[in-house]
Amino acid sequence: MTTTPAHAIITKRFGSGFPTRAACDDVGVYEMRNQGAHDWTCYPQNGAWSGDLIWYT
């Protein structure tokens, strides 16, 4: 029997309240590089945009 290693996604909020997705993406690119994340995502929340950094393990 073989087992497959578990994979996880770790997220960390890098900001919220961005007026546009473009503003969120600009900060996401910077924070991803600065914190060594693999990716970022921006999503609408409470009438503005929020963003999370993503690490894949």
Steps between C-alpha positions, in 0.01 A plus 500: 500500500631844412404824660481842348658780699259754638499842341386816667432856406602766749349846465570831669306822454716777356236769500138605469299806405665547160276717277570297183624156407796662323607669825473166682700325227775764516547439872464123452790486254721700735408299810536167319858584406577660837369209708598212269146384429413287198192697392238749612128547452271800517127476565208736562404543865270758661497734199879503457776252414701280736807291426673189630846362437520128422768243574476141369659229710 
